[in-house]
Amino acid sequence: MPYRTLSQLPDAVRDHLPKHAQEIYKEAFNHAWDEYADEDKRRGDESREEVARKVAWSAVKQGYAKGDDERWHPK
């Protein structure tokens, strides 16, 4: 299920990521949701949502890192 707004993101994303990182997550998730709609494009038995979630977190981690204070900060 693609996300139309940031308020639709999972609590774990909304509660822990800064707004810009949430935007990155949303866009990456939505793109991956479309990209991996075909089961043949996914590895193993992962669902479409699992793949999209992994892609989204990977995109966030390109520009943000979790600090010692347990908060996410731009790299």
N, C-alpha and C positions, 0 to 999 in steps of 0.2 A: 504494500500500500504506500504509494508516494505521499510525501508530506507537502501540503500547500502552504502552511505557515509554520513559524517557529514554535508556536504554542501547541502544535500537534506532535512535536518531537517527544520521544520517551523522556520520562523524568530524569533518568541517569544522564541524559544529554543536556536538558534544560537546566538542571540544578547544578551542574558542574563545569560546563563550558561557557566561556565568554560569548557574547552575542556574535562576534565575527566567526568564531569557531563553530557555533551552531549553524550559521549560514553555510559554511563550508560543508559541514556534515549533511545538511539538508540537500544541497545541490549534488553532492557526490552520491548520496543514497538514491536520489531520484534518477540520476543518470545510470547508476548500476542497476536499478530496478528495471529500467528499459533495456539496458545492454544484455542482461542475463535472464531475460524472459524465457528464452529457449533453454530447456533443460540440458541440451547437448553442450552448451557453452559453460556449464558449471562443472566443477570437480566433485567427484564422489557423490554422496547423497545429500549434499547441502541444499537447503531450500533457497528459493529466490530471495527471501527476506534475510537469511543468514549471510548470503553472499553480499547483498547490498549493504548490510550493517558492517561487515568486515571492510569493504571498500570505503565506506564513509569514515570509519575510525582511522583507516590508513591515511586518508586525505587530511584529516585533522592533524594527525601526527607529523605530517610533512611541515606544518607551520607552527605547531604548538607542542609544548612538552609539559609534563606534569612535574611541578616543583616539589621541593622538600616540604612545602606547606600544604601539599595535597591539592593545590589549585593548578589550573592549566594556564600557562604563560606563553606569549609569542616567543619563537626561537630567535 
